[in-house]
Amino acid sequence: LKYVQTISNQINYNAVTLEAALKMALHLEESMVEIFANELSANLFASDYASLSRKILAAEKIHIDKIEDLMIQKGFMQLS
């Protein structure tokens, strides 16, 4: 949450380049994937919750792929 607040302040008070915005978005999405993966692992026996967590985790991974694709397209990231 501290990182999100920092990003929010940076966006509100300073101009942010597309590259910086994409890097921020990628970092946030990767953090969300980590959070949901940890939640999923911690709640393996709660099947309703696990199903929802898997759906959210899959959606976050799709967001990461889209951000990375745009970063590659714009030349901000290279395939390794």
Secondary structure, 3 states (H helix, E strand, C coil): CHHHHHHHHHHHHCCCCHHHHHHHHHHHHHHHHHHHHHHHHHCCCCHHHHHHHHHHHHHHHHHHHHHHHHHHHHCCCCCC
